[in-house]
Amino acid sequence: MAKNNRKKSKKKLIIFGSIGLLILILIIAAFIGGGKEDIIMVQTEKVEKRNITQTVTATGIIDPEFKVIITPEVTGEIIQLPVEEGDVVKKGDLLIRIKGDQYYAQRDQLDANVKSAEATLQMREAELNKVKLDYDRIKELHSKNLSSDSELEAAQSNYLTTKASYDAAAANVLQSKAQLREVQETLNKTTIYSPIDGIVTQLNVELAERVLGSGFSQGTNLMTVADLSNMEAVVDVDENDVVLVSVGDTANITVDAFGDQEFHGIVTQIGNSAQQTGLGTQEQVVNFEVKIKLIDVDPKLRPGMSCNSDIETETVKDVISVPIQSVTARTEIPNNDSTKTENEENNNKPFKKDEPKEVVFIYDGGKVKMVQVKTGISDDNYLEIKSGLNGGEEVVSGSYRAISRELEDGSTVRKEEKGKGEGNGQQVAAEN
């Protein structure tokens, strides 16, 4: 019995000893682990002064600056079509002739009506002259008491009636001439001439085809004549960016068909009406049409070619700048202003909570300092810093994960060359 008790005591001793040893190991591990800290791998870049040009990017098509869509004003059959698509035409060249036999008939009829009205007017004029002479004679006799009042009144009435007939005949002549001019104008519209120097870029009809005039509907689209020596890029600019664009801004344009070749242009017009797509859906987009006149035109440019434009909206020179990715937002900003008071310095709460502020992280001897900045315009790579930096500092420029999530004021970091490592804010453990 005593032997069994000794065995049980020995067994308990081993168990409790093991538990104690395990606790001791955990305490030692916690102590050693507490002496370590996370070191964040970062890349840095010197804060320098640069020239920054803010750009607005937009896509669109190449289009002639001057083009005319030809539509007829009269209805009829095409009897003459001397041009083909691609032909070069001069202002005043014949483009199309429409059959106008019915208008010729109307013109001849109205011409005859004019002559008849003029003949009637001549008759009324002769009658008026005779009646006026009789009226004047009776007035003379009546002044000498040689004719009665009734004779004078009858002569006056006859004169006024004849005068009214003459006036009506004169008005009829004017009306007939106006009708003749109208049909003559319609007849002239059966022949269409080129309004500008250019090229027939689109031809939609053929000889002997019947076309509709625009007097009753929109009219048949006959052809398009465009001046390809003056081209422009018509691009759609997002509603958030169009406020940055001004008439006169310069732009660099690339055309898909021309590869990397770059064209230069100037903004000449900014649309006032929005162009909306996907209205009422999550894909709703609001754009404004902007026209950019090309300064250097390649003869091979064709209307409708796709293009991309970078509109230079503003340029600042010799300003302090940092990489765009260096600037992030924080809601807790260290109160390390040089103007802070002693009370603020002694405050145990060095951070002031507020709306998100723009900050950068400055590398300083293995640690980073969070600095609030005020930014200006940016280009594709760099962002203007209006206040917060003096230039010459070493700002953290990567990785994005480290800047946006991991770094805090006073974080321990290790610099790495750009392009090395994962570049994703990897952390390594190291002893102090």
C-alpha positions as CSV (number, residue, x, y, z in Angstrom):
1,M,0.0,0.0,0.0
2,A,2.8,2.4,0.9
3,K,4.5,1.5,-2.3
4,N,1.4,2.5,-4.4
5,N,1.2,5.8,-2.6
6,R,4.9,6.6,-3.4
7,K,4.2,5.8,-7.0
8,K,1.2,8.2,-7.1
9,S,3.2,11.0,-5.5
10,K,6.0,10.6,-7.9
11,K,3.6,10.7,-10.8
12,K,2.0,13.9,-9.5
13,L,5.4,15.5,-9.1
14,I,6.3,14.7,-12.7
15,I,2.9,16.2,-14.0
16,F,3.2,19.4,-11.9
17,G,6.8,19.7,-12.9
18,S,6.0,19.5,-16.5
19,I,3.3,22.1,-16.2
20,G,5.6,24.4,-14.4
21,L,8.3,24.0,-17.0
22,L,5.8,24.7,-19.8
23,I,4.7,27.9,-18.0
24,L,8.3,29.0,-17.6
25,I,8.9,28.4,-21.3
26,L,5.9,30.5,-22.2
27,I,7.0,33.3,-19.9
28,I,10.5,33.3,-21.5
29,A,9.0,33.3,-25.0
30,A,6.7,36.2,-24.2
31,F,9.6,38.1,-22.7
32,I,11.8,37.5,-25.8
33,G,8.8,38.2,-28.1
34,G,8.2,41.5,-26.3
35,G,11.6,42.6,-27.2
36,K,10.9,42.4,-30.8
37,E,9.0,44.8,-33.1
38,D,7.7,44.8,-36.6
39,I,10.0,46.5,-39.2
40,I,8.2,47.7,-42.3
41,M,10.0,47.6,-45.6
42,V,9.7,50.9,-47.6
43,Q,11.1,52.7,-50.5
44,T,11.9,56.4,-50.3
45,E,12.6,59.4,-52.6
46,K,14.0,62.8,-52.2
47,V,11.6,65.8,-52.1
48,E,12.5,68.0,-55.0
49,K,11.3,71.0,-57.0
50,R,9.8,70.2,-60.4
51,N,7.6,71.6,-63.2
52,I,4.1,70.0,-63.0
53,T,1.5,70.0,-65.7
54,Q,-2.0,69.0,-64.9
55,T,-3.8,67.1,-67.6
56,V,-7.3,65.9,-68.4
57,T,-7.5,62.7,-70.4
58,A,-10.4,62.1,-72.8
59,T,-11.3,59.9,-75.8
60,G,-13.2,60.7,-79.0
61,I,-12.9,60.8,-82.7
62,I,-11.2,62.9,-85.4
63,D,-13.7,65.0,-87.4
64,P,-13.4,67.8,-90.0
65,E,-13.6,71.3,-88.5
66,F,-15.7,72.4,-91.5
67,K,-18.2,69.9,-93.1
68,V,-21.5,70.3,-94.8
69,I,-24.2,67.7,-95.0
70,I,-26.0,68.3,-98.4
71,T,-29.8,67.8,-98.3
72,P,-32.2,68.9,-101.1
73,E,-34.9,71.5,-100.6
74,V,-37.0,70.1,-103.5
75,T,-38.4,66.7,-104.3
76,G,-37.5,65.0,-107.6
77,E,-35.4,62.6,-109.6
78,I,-31.6,62.9,-109.8
79,I,-30.8,63.6,-113.4
80,Q,-27.1,64.6,-113.0
81,L,-24.5,63.4,-110.4
82,P,-21.0,64.4,-111.6
83,V,-19.1,63.6,-108.4
84,E,-18.1,60.4,-106.6
85,E,-17.1,59.7,-103.0
86,G,-13.5,60.9,-102.5
87,D,-13.6,63.6,-105.3
88,V,-12.0,67.0,-104.5
89,V,-14.4,69.8,-105.2
90,K,-14.2,73.6,-105.2
91,K,-16.7,76.1,-103.9
92,G,-19.3,76.5,-106.7
93,D,-18.8,73.2,-108.4
94,L,-21.9,71.3,-109.5
95,L,-22.7,68.5,-107.1
96,I,-26.2,67.3,-108.1
97,R,-29.1,68.3,-110.4
98,I,-32.7,67.3,-109.7
99,K,-35.4,67.0,-112.4
100,G,-37.5,70.2,-112.3
101,D,-39.9,69.8,-115.2
102,Q,-43.0,70.6,-113.0
103,Y,-41.2,73.8,-111.8
104,Y,-40.5,74.9,-115.3
105,A,-44.2,74.6,-116.1
106,Q,-45.2,76.6,-113.1
107,R,-42.6,79.3,-114.0
108,D,-44.1,79.6,-117.5
109,Q,-47.6,79.9,-116.2
110,L,-46.7,82.5,-113.6
111,D,-44.7,84.4,-116.2
112,A,-47.8,84.6,-118.3
113,N,-49.9,85.7,-115.3
114,V,-47.4,88.5,-114.7
115,K,-47.7,89.8,-118.3
116,S,-51.5,89.6,-118.1
117,A,-51.6,91.5,-114.8
118,E,-49.3,94.2,-116.3
119,A,-51.6,94.6,-119.3
120,T,-54.6,95.0,-117.0
121,L,-52.7,97.5,-115.0
122,Q,-52.0,99.5,-118.1
123,M,-55.7,99.5,-119.0
124,R,-56.6,100.7,-115.5
125,E,-54.0,103.4,-115.7
126,A,-55.5,104.7,-119.0
127,E,-59.0,104.7,-117.5
128,L,-57.7,106.5,-114.4
129,N,-56.0,109.2,-116.4
130,K,-59.2,109.8,-118.4
131,V,-61.4,109.9,-115.3
132,K,-59.0,112.1,-113.5
133,L,-59.1,114.7,-116.4
134,D,-62.9,114.7,-116.3
135,Y,-62.9,115.1,-112.6
136,D,-60.4,118.0,-112.7
137,R,-62.5,119.7,-115.4
138,I,-65.7,119.5,-113.5
139,K,-64.0,120.8,-110.3
140,E,-62.8,123.8,-112.4
141,L,-66.4,124.4,-113.7
142,H,-67.9,124.0,-110.3
143,S,-65.5,126.6,-108.9
144,K,-67.0,129.0,-111.4
145,N,-70.5,127.9,-110.7
146,L,-70.8,126.4,-114.1
147,S,-71.6,122.9,-112.9
148,S,-73.9,121.6,-110.2
149,D,-73.0,119.8,-106.9
150,S,-74.4,116.6,-108.2
151,E,-72.2,116.6,-111.3
152,L,-69.1,117.2,-109.1
153,E,-70.1,114.4,-106.7
154,A,-70.6,111.9,-109.6
155,A,-67.2,112.8,-111.1
156,Q,-65.5,112.4,-107.8
157,S,-67.1,109.0,-107.2
158,N,-66.2,107.8,-110.6
159,Y,-62.6,108.9,-110.0
160,L,-62.3,107.1,-106.7
161,T,-63.7,103.9,-108.1
162,T,-61.4,104.0,-111.1
163,K,-58.5,104.7,-108.7
164,A,-59.3,101.7,-106.6
165,S,-59.4,99.5,-109.7
166,Y,-56.0,100.8,-110.7
167,D,-54.6,100.0,-107.2
168,A,-56.0,96.5,-107.3
169,A,-54.4,95.9,-110.7
170,A,-51.1,97.2,-109.4
171,A,-51.3,94.9,-106.4
172,N,-52.1,92.0,-108.7
173,V,-48.9,92.7,-110.6
174,L,-46.8,92.6,-107.4
175,Q,-48.5,89.3,-106.3
176,S,-47.9,87.7,-109.7
177,K,-44.2,88.7,-109.7
178,A,-43.8,87.4,-106.2
179,Q,-45.2,84.0,-107.2
180,L,-42.9,84.0,-110.2
181,R,-39.9,84.7,-108.0
182,E,-40.9,81.9,-105.6
183,V,-41.1,79.3,-108.3
184,Q,-37.9,80.5,-109.9
185,E,-36.2,80.1,-106.5
186,T,-37.5,76.6,-106.2
187,L,-36.3,75.9,-109.7
188,N,-32.8,77.1,-108.8
189,K,-32.8,74.7,-105.8
190,T,-32.9,71.8,-108.3
191,T,-29.3,72.5,-108.9
192,I,-26.9,72.1,-105.9
193,Y,-23.4,73.5,-105.9
194,S,-20.6,72.9,-103.4
195,P,-20.7,75.5,-100.6
196,I,-17.0,75.0,-99.6
197,D,-13.7,73.7,-100.9
198,G,-13.3,70.2,-99.8
199,I,-13.7,66.5,-100.4
200,V,-16.8,64.4,-100.9
201,T,-16.4,62.2,-97.8
202,Q,-19.7,60.5,-98.1
203,L,-22.1,59.9,-101.0
204,N,-25.5,58.3,-100.2
205,V,-27.4,58.5,-103.5
206,E,-27.1,57.3,-107.1
207,L,-28.1,58.7,-110.4
208,A,-31.9,58.4,-111.2
209,E,-32.8,58.0,-107.6
210,R,-35.7,60.0,-106.3
211,V,-35.1,62.2,-103.3
212,L,-37.3,64.0,-100.8
213,G,-37.0,67.7,-100.2
214,S,-36.6,69.2,-96.7
215,G,-39.8,71.2,-97.1
216,F,-41.9,68.3,-95.9
217,S,-39.5,66.3,-93.7
218,Q,-35.8,66.2,-92.8
219,G,-35.0,65.5,-96.4
220,T,-32.7,63.0,-98.0
221,N,-29.1,63.0,-96.9
222,L,-27.4,63.3,-100.3
223,M,-23.7,63.6,-99.4
224,T,-21.2,65.2,-97.1
225,V,-18.5,67.7,-98.2
226,A,-15.7,68.2,-95.7
227,D,-12.5,70.3,-95.6
228,L,-9.9,67.7,-94.5
229,S,-7.2,70.3,-94.3
230,N,-8.7,71.6,-91.1
231,M,-9.3,68.8,-88.6
232,E,-10.3,68.6,-85.0
233,A,-10.6,66.1,-82.2
234,V,-14.1,65.8,-80.7
235,V,-13.7,64.2,-77.3
236,D,-16.0,63.5,-74.3
237,V,-14.7,64.9,-71.0
238,D,-16.1,63.7,-67.7
239,E,-18.3,66.2,-65.8
240,N,-15.8,66.3,-62.9
241,D,-12.9,67.2,-65.3
242,V,-14.6,69.6,-67.7
243,V,-14.5,72.4,-65.1
244,L,-10.7,72.3,-65.3
245,V,-10.7,72.8,-69.1
246,S,-10.6,76.3,-70.7
247,V,-10.7,77.5,-74.3
248,G,-7.1,78.0,-75.4
249,D,-5.7,75.1,-73.4
250,T,-3.1,73.0,-75.4
251,A,-3.5,69.3,-75.9
252,N,-1.5,66.3,-77.1
253,I,-3.5,63.8,-79.2
254,T,-2.7,60.3,-80.3
255,V,-4.7,58.5,-83.0
256,D,-5.0,54.8,-82.8
257,A,-4.3,54.3,-86.5
258,F,-1.0,56.3,-86.2
259,G,0.5,54.4,-83.3
260,D,2.7,56.6,-81.1
261,Q,2.7,59.6,-83.4
262,E,1.6,62.6,-81.4
263,F,-0.5,65.5,-82.8
264,H,-0.8,68.9,-81.1
265,G,-4.0,71.0,-80.7
266,I,-5.8,73.8,-79.0
267,V,-9.2,73.7,-77.3
268,T,-11.6,75.8,-79.3
269,Q,-15.0,74.9,-77.9
270,I,-16.5,73.4,-74.7
271,G,-20.0,72.1,-74.8
272,N,-22.6,73.5,-72.6
273,S,-25.1,70.6,-72.8
274,A,-24.4,67.3,-71.1
275,Q,-24.3,64.1,-73.0
276,Q,-25.8,61.4,-70.8
277,T,-25.6,57.6,-71.3
278,G,-27.2,54.9,-69.1
279,L,-29.6,57.4,-67.6
280,G,-31.2,56.1,-64.5
281,T,-28.9,53.1,-64.1
282,Q,-25.7,52.5,-62.1
283,E,-23.7,52.9,-65.4
284,Q,-25.0,56.5,-65.9
285,V,-22.2,58.6,-67.3
286,V,-22.3,62.4,-67.9
287,N,-19.8,63.9,-70.4
288,F,-19.3,67.2,-72.1
289,E,-18.1,67.5,-75.7
290,V,-14.9,69.4,-76.2
291,K,-13.4,70.3,-79.6
292,I,-9.7,70.5,-80.1
293,K,-8.3,72.0,-83.3
294,L,-5.3,70.2,-84.7
295,I,-2.3,72.4,-85.4
296,D,-0.4,69.8,-87.5
297,V,-2.7,67.9,-89.8
298,D,-1.5,64.7,-91.6
299,P,-3.1,64.2,-95.0
300,K,-3.8,60.6,-94.1
301,L,-6.1,61.6,-91.2
302,R,-9.7,60.5,-91.9
303,P,-13.0,61.5,-90.2
304,G,-14.2,59.0,-87.6
305,M,-10.7,57.8,-86.5
306,S,-10.5,57.0,-82.8
307,C,-8.2,59.2,-80.7
308,N,-7.0,59.9,-77.2
309,S,-6.2,63.4,-75.9
310,D,-4.3,64.8,-72.9
311,I,-5.5,68.4,-72.4
312,E,-2.9,70.4,-70.4
313,T,-5.1,72.5,-68.1
314,E,-2.5,74.1,-65.8
315,T,1.2,74.3,-65.4
316,V,3.2,75.3,-62.3
317,K,7.0,75.6,-62.4
318,D,9.7,75.0,-59.8
319,V,7.4,73.8,-57.0
320,I,8.0,71.2,-54.3
321,S,6.6,67.9,-55.3
322,V,6.4,64.3,-54.1
323,P,5.3,61.0,-55.9
324,I,1.5,60.8,-56.0
325,Q,1.5,57.5,-54.1
326,S,3.4,59.2,-51.2
327,V,0.3,61.2,-50.1
328,T,-2.4,59.4,-48.1
329,A,-5.2,60.3,-45.7
330,R,-5.3,59.9,-42.0
331,T,-7.9,60.9,-39.4
332,E,-5.4,61.2,-36.6
333,I,-2.7,63.8,-37.3
334,P,0.3,64.4,-35.0
335,N,0.2,67.9,-33.6
336,N,3.8,68.7,-34.4
337,D,3.3,72.2,-35.7
338,S,6.1,74.7,-34.9
339,T,3.6,77.1,-33.6
340,K,2.1,74.9,-30.9
341,T,2.1,76.3,-27.3
342,E,3.7,74.8,-24.3
343,N,0.4,73.5,-23.0
344,E,0.0,71.6,-26.3
345,E,3.5,70.2,-26.0
346,N,2.7,68.9,-22.6
347,N,-0.6,67.4,-23.6
348,N,-0.6,63.6,-23.2
349,K,-2.8,63.3,-26.3
350,P,-0.5,64.1,-29.2
351,F,-3.1,63.3,-31.8
352,K,-6.2,65.4,-32.7
353,K,-9.1,63.5,-34.3
354,D,-10.8,65.3,-37.2
355,E,-11.8,64.8,-40.7
356,P,-9.3,62.9,-42.9
357,K,-6.2,65.0,-43.7
358,E,-3.6,64.5,-46.4
359,V,-0.2,63.4,-45.0
360,V,3.2,62.1,-46.0
361,F,5.7,60.0,-44.1
362,I,9.2,61.4,-43.8
363,Y,12.1,58.9,-43.3
364,D,14.3,59.9,-40.4
365,G,17.0,57.5,-39.1
366,G,15.1,54.2,-39.3
367,K,11.7,55.7,-38.3
368,V,9.1,57.7,-40.1
369,K,7.4,60.9,-39.1
370,M,3.9,61.7,-40.2
371,V,3.6,65.2,-41.7
372,Q,0.3,66.9,-42.8
373,V,0.6,68.6,-46.2
374,K,-1.5,70.8,-48.4
375,T,-1.5,69.6,-52.1
376,G,-2.0,71.3,-55.4
377,I,-2.2,70.0,-58.9
378,S,-0.6,66.8,-60.2
379,D,0.6,65.2,-63.3
380,D,0.9,61.4,-64.0
381,N,3.6,60.9,-61.5
382,Y,4.1,63.8,-59.1
383,L,1.9,65.9,-56.8
384,E,2.5,69.6,-55.9
385,I,3.0,70.3,-52.2
386,K,1.9,73.8,-51.3
387,S,2.7,73.6,-47.6
388,G,4.1,71.1,-45.1
389,L,7.5,70.4,-46.7
390,N,10.5,72.5,-47.5
391,G,12.3,70.3,-50.0
392,G,15.2,68.0,-49.5
393,E,13.4,65.6,-47.1
394,E,13.3,61.9,-47.8
395,V,9.7,60.9,-48.3
396,V,8.3,57.3,-48.3
397,S,7.2,56.5,-51.8
398,G,6.3,52.8,-51.4
399,S,4.9,50.4,-51.0
400,Y,1.2,51.4,-51.4
401,R,0.1,49.0,-48.7
402,A,2.7,50.4,-46.2
403,I,1.7,54.0,-46.9
404,S,-2.0,53.5,-47.0
405,R,-2.4,51.0,-44.1
406,E,0.6,50.1,-42.1
407,L,2.7,53.2,-41.4
408,E,2.0,55.4,-38.4
409,D,3.8,58.3,-36.9
410,G,7.0,56.8,-35.3
411,S,6.9,53.4,-37.1
412,T,10.2,51.6,-37.5
413,V,11.1,51.0,-41.1
414,R,13.9,49.7,-43.3
415,K,14.7,51.1,-46.7
416,E,14.9,48.8,-49.7
417,E,15.8,49.6,-53.3
418,K,12.9,50.0,-55.6
419,G,12.1,46.8,-57.5
420,K,13.4,44.5,-54.8
421,G,11.3,42.5,-52.4
422,E,7.6,42.1,-52.7
423,G,7.0,45.8,-52.5
424,N,3.8,45.2,-50.6
425,G,4.8,46.4,-47.1
426,Q,6.2,43.0,-46.0
427,Q,7.3,42.9,-42.4
428,V,10.2,41.2,-40.8
429,A,11.0,40.5,-37.1
430,A,14.2,41.8,-35.7
431,E,15.5,42.3,-32.2
432,N,16.0,45.9,-30.9
